[in-house]
Amino acid sequence: MTRIVGVEHESKWALDHDVAAADPLRWLDSPTVTGGLTGLSEPMTATQGVLYLDDRGRSLTTAGHSLRIAANQGRLAGIGWIGVKQTLLWEGRRDALEISERVDPQALSAVLAAGTALPLRHILTYGLVNGPLETAGITSQRRIKRFGRLPGDFPCVFSVDLVEFRLPAGGIEPIERYACFEIEVNQSSLACVQALDEFCDAVDAWLDRPRESRTKAQLAVAAVDTYRGELLVR
């Protein structure tokens, strides 16, 4: 069994989806990136389907947390994860606890029914949900990412994420699209977080827009609510 327990510090900025999809390297190769980071890797692409779970009252989503089941596609098909991301603080940078456990995609129903996976035990132990879980949103994401190092030699990963939101009831047609530029680190030393914040300040000046405060889970649920609301109006 493979488990990951750690922290994540991330900031992201919403992008125009069509513009980002047409040329994602425009952001990954920008002077702000190449001038602010070292040890840059070549871009790589990963595609993943994500199913977000929550209770009926959307306790997790409302609080900025997320419980997700992720299934890789392409050459990494057959590798799945169930994970919880618990937001501890958002002040332009999201500080979160992450707990993930690798699962066989074919065994997901059994894993959920058993409730013994560490992410599930965590949300129940700390009362992060109230009642049975259900599918709250679905995304399909293509992530074009690079690895690099912040000043001080702190590893980071940054990406352009191209996201399509779908209805929980199924269907392959997206109900909404979203894109963002994102950077994250997985250590919490003061020097590392300060280096991240300084880099993000440079990105703020470059993009001249506020940072995205919503999680992808919140965006996925909002897309579903908006779509259903539009159906009621028709």
C-alpha positions as CSV (number, residue, x, y, z in Angstrom):
1,M,0.0,0.0,0.0
2,T,1.3,3.4,-1.0
3,R,0.4,6.4,1.1
4,I,1.5,10.1,1.0
5,V,1.0,12.4,3.9
6,G,2.4,15.9,3.6
7,V,1.8,19.6,3.1
8,E,1.3,21.7,0.0
9,H,1.6,25.5,-0.4
10,E,0.2,26.7,-3.7
11,S,-1.0,29.7,-5.6
12,K,-2.8,29.9,-8.9
13,W,-4.1,32.4,-11.4
14,A,-7.1,31.8,-13.7
15,L,-6.4,32.0,-17.4
16,D,-8.6,32.2,-20.5
17,H,-9.1,28.5,-21.4
18,D,-9.0,28.9,-25.1
19,V,-5.9,31.0,-25.0
20,A,-4.2,28.7,-22.6
21,A,-5.1,25.6,-24.6
22,A,-3.7,27.1,-27.8
23,D,-0.3,27.8,-26.3
24,P,0.3,26.6,-22.8
25,L,4.1,27.1,-23.1
26,R,3.4,30.8,-23.3
27,W,3.3,30.7,-19.5
28,L,5.7,27.9,-18.8
29,D,8.5,29.6,-20.8
30,S,7.7,33.2,-19.8
31,P,10.5,35.5,-18.7
32,T,9.0,35.6,-15.2
33,V,9.4,31.8,-14.9
34,T,12.8,31.5,-16.6
35,G,14.1,34.5,-14.8
36,G,12.8,33.5,-11.4
37,L,13.5,29.7,-11.3
38,T,16.5,27.5,-12.0
39,G,16.9,23.8,-12.9
40,L,13.9,23.9,-15.2
41,S,12.8,20.5,-16.6
42,E,11.3,20.0,-20.0
43,P,7.5,20.3,-20.1
44,M,5.6,17.1,-19.6
45,T,1.9,16.4,-19.9
46,A,-0.4,14.3,-17.8
47,T,-4.1,13.6,-18.2
48,Q,-6.3,12.7,-15.3
49,G,-10.0,12.2,-14.5
50,V,-11.1,13.4,-11.0
51,L,-14.3,12.6,-9.1
52,Y,-15.0,14.9,-6.1
53,L,-17.0,13.5,-3.2
54,D,-18.8,15.5,-0.5
55,D,-21.9,15.2,1.7
56,R,-25.2,16.5,0.7
57,G,-24.6,19.8,2.5
58,R,-21.3,20.2,0.7
59,S,-19.4,20.5,4.0
60,L,-16.0,19.8,2.5
61,T,-16.4,22.1,-0.5
62,T,-17.8,25.0,1.5
63,A,-14.8,24.9,3.9
64,G,-12.3,24.8,1.0
65,H,-11.4,21.1,1.5
66,S,-11.7,18.4,-1.1
67,L,-12.0,14.6,-1.2
68,R,-11.2,13.2,-4.5
69,I,-10.7,10.0,-6.5
70,A,-8.2,10.5,-9.3
71,A,-7.6,8.1,-12.1
72,N,-4.7,8.6,-14.5
73,Q,-5.1,8.2,-18.2
74,G,-2.7,7.4,-21.0
75,R,0.5,5.6,-20.1
76,L,-0.3,5.8,-16.4
77,A,-3.7,4.3,-16.7
78,G,-4.5,1.8,-14.0
79,I,-3.0,4.0,-11.3
80,G,-5.6,5.6,-9.0
81,W,-5.6,7.6,-5.8
82,I,-8.1,8.6,-3.2
83,G,-7.0,11.8,-1.4
84,V,-8.1,14.6,0.9
85,K,-6.8,18.1,0.8
86,Q,-7.6,20.0,3.9
87,T,-7.1,23.8,3.6
88,L,-5.5,25.2,6.7
89,L,-5.2,28.8,5.5
90,W,-5.7,30.9,2.4
91,E,-4.2,34.3,2.1
92,G,-3.3,34.4,-1.6
93,R,-1.4,31.2,-0.9
94,R,-3.2,28.0,0.0
95,D,-1.6,26.1,2.8
96,A,-3.0,22.6,3.0
97,L,-2.6,19.1,4.5
98,E,-2.6,16.4,1.9
99,I,-3.3,12.7,2.6
100,S,-3.5,10.3,-0.4
101,E,-3.6,6.6,-0.7
102,R,-3.0,4.6,-3.9
103,V,-5.9,2.3,-5.0
104,D,-6.7,0.0,-7.9
105,P,-9.3,1.9,-9.9
106,Q,-11.2,-1.4,-10.2
107,A,-11.5,-1.6,-6.4
108,L,-12.7,1.9,-5.7
109,S,-16.3,0.9,-4.9
110,A,-15.0,-1.6,-2.3
111,V,-12.6,0.9,-0.9
112,L,-15.3,3.5,-0.4
113,A,-17.7,1.0,1.1
114,A,-15.0,-0.2,3.6
115,G,-14.2,3.3,4.7
116,T,-10.7,2.2,5.9
117,A,-8.6,4.2,3.5
118,L,-6.6,6.8,5.5
119,P,-8.2,9.9,3.7
120,L,-11.6,8.6,4.6
121,R,-10.7,7.9,8.2
122,H,-9.2,11.4,8.4
123,I,-12.4,13.3,7.3
124,L,-14.5,11.2,9.6
125,T,-12.2,11.4,12.6
126,Y,-12.1,15.2,12.4
127,G,-15.7,15.7,11.6
128,L,-15.2,17.3,8.2
129,V,-18.3,15.8,6.7
130,N,-21.9,15.3,7.9
131,G,-23.6,12.3,6.4
132,P,-23.1,9.9,3.5
133,L,-20.8,10.9,0.7
134,E,-22.0,11.4,-2.9
135,T,-20.4,12.6,-6.1
136,A,-20.4,16.4,-6.1
137,G,-18.4,17.1,-9.3
138,I,-16.3,15.6,-12.0
139,T,-13.3,17.0,-13.9
140,S,-11.1,15.9,-16.7
141,Q,-7.7,17.7,-16.6
142,R,-4.8,18.0,-18.9
143,R,-1.8,19.3,-16.9
144,I,1.3,20.7,-18.7
145,K,3.9,21.0,-16.0
146,R,7.6,21.7,-15.4
147,F,9.8,21.3,-12.4
148,G,12.2,23.9,-11.2
149,R,13.9,25.4,-8.1
150,L,13.1,28.6,-6.3
151,P,15.9,30.9,-5.1
152,G,17.4,29.0,-2.1
153,D,17.3,25.8,-4.2
154,F,13.8,24.8,-3.1
155,P,12.0,22.4,-5.5
156,C,8.7,23.5,-7.0
157,V,6.4,22.4,-9.7
158,F,4.4,24.7,-11.9
159,S,1.8,24.1,-14.5
160,V,-0.9,25.2,-16.9
161,D,-4.0,23.2,-16.0
162,L,-6.7,22.8,-18.7
163,V,-9.9,21.6,-17.0
164,E,-13.3,20.4,-18.2
165,F,-16.2,20.0,-15.7
166,R,-18.8,17.4,-16.2
167,L,-22.1,16.4,-14.5
168,P,-22.0,13.8,-11.7
169,A,-24.7,11.8,-13.4
170,G,-22.3,11.1,-16.3
171,G,-22.0,12.3,-19.9
172,I,-18.8,13.1,-21.8
173,E,-19.7,16.6,-22.9
174,P,-18.2,19.3,-20.6
175,I,-20.6,21.8,-19.0
176,E,-17.8,24.3,-18.4
177,R,-14.1,24.8,-19.0
178,Y,-11.4,26.4,-16.8
179,A,-7.7,27.0,-17.0
180,C,-5.1,28.2,-14.5
181,F,-1.4,28.8,-14.0
182,E,-0.3,27.2,-10.8
183,I,2.8,26.8,-8.7
184,E,3.3,24.7,-5.5
185,V,5.9,23.5,-3.1
186,N,5.8,20.6,-0.6
187,Q,7.9,21.9,2.3
188,S,7.1,24.4,5.0
189,S,10.4,26.0,6.0
190,L,10.1,29.8,6.4
191,A,12.8,30.3,3.7
192,C,11.0,28.1,1.2
193,V,7.6,29.8,1.8
194,Q,9.2,33.2,1.6
195,A,10.8,32.3,-1.7
196,L,7.5,31.1,-3.0
197,D,5.7,34.3,-2.0
198,E,8.4,36.4,-3.7
199,F,8.0,34.4,-6.9
200,C,4.2,34.7,-6.7
201,D,4.5,38.5,-6.2
202,A,6.4,38.6,-9.5
203,V,3.7,36.6,-11.2
204,D,1.1,39.0,-9.8
205,A,2.8,41.9,-11.5
206,W,3.3,40.0,-14.7
207,L,-0.3,38.7,-15.1
208,D,-1.9,41.8,-13.4
209,R,-4.8,39.9,-12.0
210,P,-5.8,38.6,-8.5
211,R,-5.0,35.1,-7.5
212,E,-7.6,32.4,-7.7
213,S,-9.2,31.8,-4.3
214,R,-11.4,28.9,-5.3
215,T,-10.4,25.2,-5.2
216,K,-11.0,23.0,-8.2
217,A,-13.6,21.1,-6.1
218,Q,-15.4,24.4,-5.5
219,L,-15.3,25.3,-9.2
220,A,-16.5,21.8,-10.2
221,V,-19.5,22.0,-7.8
222,A,-20.3,25.6,-8.9
223,A,-20.3,24.5,-12.6
224,V,-22.8,21.8,-11.7
225,D,-25.0,24.2,-9.8
226,T,-24.9,26.8,-12.5
227,Y,-25.8,24.2,-15.2
228,R,-28.7,22.9,-13.2
229,G,-29.9,26.4,-12.5
230,E,-29.8,27.2,-16.2
231,L,-31.9,24.1,-16.9
232,L,-34.6,25.3,-14.5
233,V,-34.8,28.6,-16.2
234,R,-35.3,27.2,-19.6
